[in-house]
Amino acid sequence: MIFVYNQRNTVVSVEGKLTTLKITSIGNSAGVLLPKEILTKLRVDKGDVLRVIETENGIELTPNDPEFDAQMAVAEEIMHENRDLLRRLSK
């Protein structure tokens, strides 16, 4: 099972259609070519980085860095909790 996520961490589906990707040779490696429709839904382009994460549900492809996202969530929580202090310090 493959889950493909966009930058907002939502699952990208191809509107009920099953998309089949063929594994092809790329130099000495193997790879798949992502159709433009999937690139658009992921909001990525050639040269962008996708991360591959193995989960109990299968493989996830995401342009996000889960570790960075977790760090940002903590930072946002701290900023929210201390917003009055941060407002005073910014003056």
CNS distance restraints for C-alpha pairs under 8 A (distance, minus, plus):
assign (resid   1 and name CA) (resid  57 and name CA) 6.81 0.50 0.50
assign (resid   1 and name CA) (resid  58 and name CA) 5.08 0.50 0.50
assign (resid   1 and name CA) (resid  59 and name CA) 6.71 0.50 0.50
assign (resid   2 and name CA) (resid  58 and name CA) 5.81 0.50 0.50
assign (resid   2 and name CA) (resid  59 and name CA) 5.11 0.50 0.50
assign (resid   2 and name CA) (resid  60 and name CA) 6.01 0.50 0.50
assign (resid   2 and name CA) (resid  61 and name CA) 7.88 0.50 0.50
assign (resid   3 and name CA) (resid  11 and name CA) 6.46 0.50 0.50
assign (resid   3 and name CA) (resid  12 and name CA) 7.49 0.50 0.50
assign (resid   3 and name CA) (resid  58 and name CA) 7.37 0.50 0.50
assign (resid   3 and name CA) (resid  59 and name CA) 6.30 0.50 0.50
assign (resid   3 and name CA) (resid  60 and name CA) 4.79 0.50 0.50
assign (resid   3 and name CA) (resid  61 and name CA) 6.53 0.50 0.50
assign (resid   4 and name CA) (resid  11 and name CA) 5.66 0.50 0.50
assign (resid   4 and name CA) (resid  12 and name CA) 5.43 0.50 0.50
assign (resid   4 and name CA) (resid  13 and name CA) 7.57 0.50 0.50
assign (resid   4 and name CA) (resid  42 and name CA) 7.71 0.50 0.50
assign (resid   4 and name CA) (resid  60 and name CA) 5.66 0.50 0.50
assign (resid   4 and name CA) (resid  61 and name CA) 4.89 0.50 0.50
assign (resid   4 and name CA) (resid  62 and name CA) 6.32 0.50 0.50
assign (resid   5 and name CA) (resid   9 and name CA) 5.33 0.50 0.50
assign (resid   5 and name CA) (resid  10 and name CA) 5.30 0.50 0.50
assign (resid   5 and name CA) (resid  11 and name CA) 4.56 0.50 0.50
assign (resid   5 and name CA) (resid  12 and name CA) 5.48 0.50 0.50
assign (resid   5 and name CA) (resid  42 and name CA) 6.48 0.50 0.50
assign (resid   5 and name CA) (resid  60 and name CA) 7.13 0.50 0.50
assign (resid   5 and name CA) (resid  61 and name CA) 6.07 0.50 0.50
assign (resid   5 and name CA) (resid  62 and name CA) 4.98 0.50 0.50
assign (resid   5 and name CA) (resid  63 and name CA) 7.52 0.50 0.50
assign (resid   6 and name CA) (resid  10 and name CA) 5.75 0.50 0.50
assign (resid   6 and name CA) (resid  11 and name CA) 6.68 0.50 0.50
assign (resid   6 and name CA) (resid  12 and name CA) 6.45 0.50 0.50
assign (resid   6 and name CA) (resid  41 and name CA) 6.61 0.50 0.50
assign (resid   6 and name CA) (resid  42 and name CA) 4.14 0.50 0.50
assign (resid   6 and name CA) (resid  43 and name CA) 6.48 0.50 0.50
assign (resid   6 and name CA) (resid  62 and name CA) 6.16 0.50 0.50
assign (resid   6 and name CA) (resid  63 and name CA) 6.62 0.50 0.50
assign (resid   6 and name CA) (resid  64 and name CA) 7.93 0.50 0.50
assign (resid   7 and name CA) (resid  42 and name CA) 6.60 0.50 0.50
assign (resid   7 and name CA) (resid  43 and name CA) 6.94 0.50 0.50
assign (resid   7 and name CA) (resid  62 and name CA) 7.15 0.50 0.50
assign (resid   7 and name CA) (resid  63 and name CA) 6.02 0.50 0.50
assign (resid   7 and name CA) (resid  64 and name CA) 6.03 0.50 0.50
assign (resid   9 and name CA) (resid  62 and name CA) 7.67 0.50 0.50
assign (resid   9 and name CA) (resid  64 and name CA) 7.86 0.50 0.50
assign (resid  12 and name CA) (resid  38 and name CA) 7.75 0.50 0.50
assign (resid  12 and name CA) (resid  41 and name CA) 6.39 0.50 0.50
assign (resid  12 and name CA) (resid  42 and name CA) 7.00 0.50 0.50
assign (resid  13 and name CA) (resid  17 and name CA) 7.87 0.50 0.50
assign (resid  14 and name CA) (resid  18 and name CA) 7.05 0.50 0.50
assign (resid  14 and name CA) (resid  19 and name CA) 7.16 0.50 0.50
assign (resid  14 and name CA) (resid  38 and name CA) 7.50 0.50 0.50
assign (resid  21 and name CA) (resid  32 and name CA) 6.22 0.50 0.50
assign (resid  21 and name CA) (resid  33 and name CA) 6.96 0.50 0.50
assign (resid  21 and name CA) (resid  34 and name CA) 7.35 0.50 0.50
assign (resid  22 and name CA) (resid  32 and name CA) 5.95 0.50 0.50
assign (resid  22 and name CA) (resid  33 and name CA) 7.51 0.50 0.50
assign (resid  23 and name CA) (resid  30 and name CA) 6.38 0.50 0.50
assign (resid  23 and name CA) (resid  31 and name CA) 5.38 0.50 0.50
assign (resid  23 and name CA) (resid  32 and name CA) 4.90 0.50 0.50
assign (resid  23 and name CA) (resid  33 and name CA) 7.89 0.50 0.50
assign (resid  24 and name CA) (resid  30 and name CA) 5.51 0.50 0.50
assign (resid  24 and name CA) (resid  31 and name CA) 5.42 0.50 0.50
assign (resid  24 and name CA) (resid  32 and name CA) 6.03 0.50 0.50
assign (resid  24 and name CA) (resid  33 and name CA) 8.00 0.50 0.50
assign (resid  25 and name CA) (resid  29 and name CA) 5.92 0.50 0.50
assign (resid  25 and name CA) (resid  30 and name CA) 4.57 0.50 0.50
assign (resid  25 and name CA) (resid  31 and name CA) 6.33 0.50 0.50
assign (resid  26 and name CA) (resid  30 and name CA) 5.42 0.50 0.50
assign (resid  26 and name CA) (resid  31 and name CA) 6.27 0.50 0.50
assign (resid  34 and name CA) (resid  38 and name CA) 6.33 0.50 0.50
assign (resid  34 and name CA) (resid  39 and name CA) 6.60 0.50 0.50
assign (resid  35 and name CA) (resid  39 and name CA) 6.48 0.50 0.50
assign (resid  36 and name CA) (resid  40 and name CA) 6.05 0.50 0.50
assign (resid  37 and name CA) (resid  41 and name CA) 6.32 0.50 0.50
assign (resid  38 and name CA) (resid  42 and name CA) 6.10 0.50 0.50
assign (resid  39 and name CA) (resid  43 and name CA) 5.93 0.50 0.50
assign (resid  39 and name CA) (resid  44 and name CA) 5.34 0.50 0.50
assign (resid  39 and name CA) (resid  45 and name CA) 6.22 0.50 0.50
assign (resid  40 and name CA) (resid  44 and name CA) 6.42 0.50 0.50
assign (resid  40 and name CA) (resid  45 and name CA) 7.73 0.50 0.50
assign (resid  42 and name CA) (resid  62 and name CA) 7.85 0.50 0.50
assign (resid  42 and name CA) (resid  63 and name CA) 7.50 0.50 0.50
assign (resid  44 and name CA) (resid  48 and name CA) 6.07 0.50 0.50
assign (resid  44 and name CA) (resid  63 and name CA) 7.39 0.50 0.50
assign (resid  48 and name CA) (resid  63 and name CA) 7.75 0.50 0.50
assign (resid  49 and name CA) (resid  63 and name CA) 6.09 0.50 0.50
assign (resid  50 and name CA) (resid  61 and name CA) 6.17 0.50 0.50
assign (resid  50 and name CA) (resid  62 and name CA) 5.35 0.50 0.50
assign (resid  50 and name CA) (resid  63 and name CA) 4.46 0.50 0.50
assign (resid  50 and name CA) (resid  64 and name CA) 7.34 0.50 0.50
assign (resid  51 and name CA) (resid  60 and name CA) 7.89 0.50 0.50
assign (resid  51 and name CA) (resid  61 and name CA) 5.61 0.50 0.50
assign (resid  51 and name CA) (resid  62 and name CA) 5.24 0.50 0.50
assign (resid  51 and name CA) (resid  63 and name CA) 5.94 0.50 0.50
assign (resid  51 and name CA) (resid  64 and name CA) 6.97 0.50 0.50
assign (resid  51 and name CA) (resid  65 and name CA) 7.03 0.50 0.50
assign (resid  52 and name CA) (resid  59 and name CA) 6.71 0.50 0.50
assign (resid  52 and name CA) (resid  60 and name CA) 5.65 0.50 0.50
assign (resid  52 and name CA) (resid  61 and name CA) 4.84 0.50 0.50
assign (resid  52 and name CA) (resid  62 and name CA) 6.73 0.50 0.50
assign (resid  53 and name CA) (resid  59 and name CA) 5.74 0.50 0.50
assign (resid  53 and name CA) (resid  60 and name CA) 5.08 0.50 0.50
assign (resid  53 and name CA) (resid  61 and name CA) 6.57 0.50 0.50
assign (resid  54 and name CA) (resid  58 and name CA) 5.97 0.50 0.50
assign (resid  54 and name CA) (resid  59 and name CA) 4.71 0.50 0.50
assign (resid  54 and name CA) (resid  60 and name CA) 6.39 0.50 0.50
assign (resid  55 and name CA) (resid  59 and name CA) 6.04 0.50 0.50
assign (resid  55 and name CA) (resid  60 and name CA) 7.26 0.50 0.50
assign (resid  64 and name CA) (resid  68 and name CA) 7.97 0.50 0.50
assign (resid  64 and name CA) (resid  69 and name CA) 7.34 0.50 0.50
assign (resid  65 and name CA) (resid  69 and name CA) 6.18 0.50 0.50
assign (resid  66 and name CA) (resid  70 and name CA) 6.16 0.50 0.50
assign (resid  67 and name CA) (resid  71 and name CA) 6.31 0.50 0.50
assign (resid  68 and name CA) (resid  72 and name CA) 6.13 0.50 0.50
assign (resid  69 and name CA) (resid  73 and name CA) 6.20 0.50 0.50
assign (resid  70 and name CA) (resid  74 and name CA) 6.46 0.50 0.50
assign (resid  71 and name CA) (resid  75 and name CA) 6.27 0.50 0.50
assign (resid  72 and name CA) (resid  76 and name CA) 6.02 0.50 0.50
assign (resid  73 and name CA) (resid  77 and name CA) 6.21 0.50 0.50
assign (resid  74 and name CA) (resid  78 and name CA) 6.25 0.50 0.50
assign (resid  75 and name CA) (resid  79 and name CA) 6.13 0.50 0.50
assign (resid  76 and name CA) (resid  80 and name CA) 6.04 0.50 0.50
assign (resid  77 and name CA) (resid  81 and name CA) 6.14 0.50 0.50
assign (resid  78 and name CA) (resid  82 and name CA) 6.09 0.50 0.50
assign (resid  79 and name CA) (resid  83 and name CA) 5.47 0.50 0.50
assign (resid  79 and name CA) (resid  86 and name CA) 7.43 0.50 0.50
assign (resid  82 and name CA) (resid  86 and name CA) 6.16 0.50 0.50
assign (resid  83 and name CA) (resid  87 and name CA) 5.98 0.50 0.50
assign (resid  84 and name CA) (resid  88 and name CA) 6.34 0.50 0.50
assign (resid  85 and name CA) (resid  89 and name CA) 6.22 0.50 0.50
assign (resid  86 and name CA) (resid  90 and name CA) 6.16 0.50 0.50
assign (resid  87 and name CA) (resid  91 and name CA) 6.93 0.50 0.50
